[in-house]
Amino acid sequence: MIKIDEINLKILRALQANAKLTNLALSKLVGLSPSPCLDRVRKLEKEAVVKRYRAVLDIEKICPHVRVFAEVTLTGKTAADYKRFADAAKTIPEVVAAYRISGPYDYMLCLVCRDVQHYHSLSEDMIHGNLGITKFIGHVALAQTKAFKGYPV
């Protein structure tokens, strides 16, 4: 188990902001020499504190789309029902995020579709598929007011 001290937090903040930093640049930002900095990064990766590195794309510049947040209620409430739905959601490319939540709904999904017709078709397929959905309420996002920039560590 790795200890998350202030230096590791500095490393994590810097990597969240720019995962393409060289080890030399990162070491200067966090106040370590390059070798101990690289050791810490490797330990953070080995312990899966840093799970992966990825590029963040600007979908607005790539293609027309509609983003929909959907509240989903399942008919059944067993562990098998939740697992079946979660496993199915993982296979649907348009589902870009899914959370099992508390409250009146079982899941909150974020969908990205080409247009409203694509969303309608996808939601119909999900509702009438073998996913155990009893209620599906979608909310079309009109504008994004804050994008995910990393966790507050």
Secondary structure by P-SEA (a helix, b strand, c coil): cccccaaaaaaaaaaaacccccaaaaaaaacccaaaaaaaaaaaaaaccccbbbbbbcccccccbbbbbbbbbbccccaaaaaaaaaaaaacccccccccccccccbbbbbbcccaaaaaaaaaaaaaccccccbbbbbbbcccccccccccc
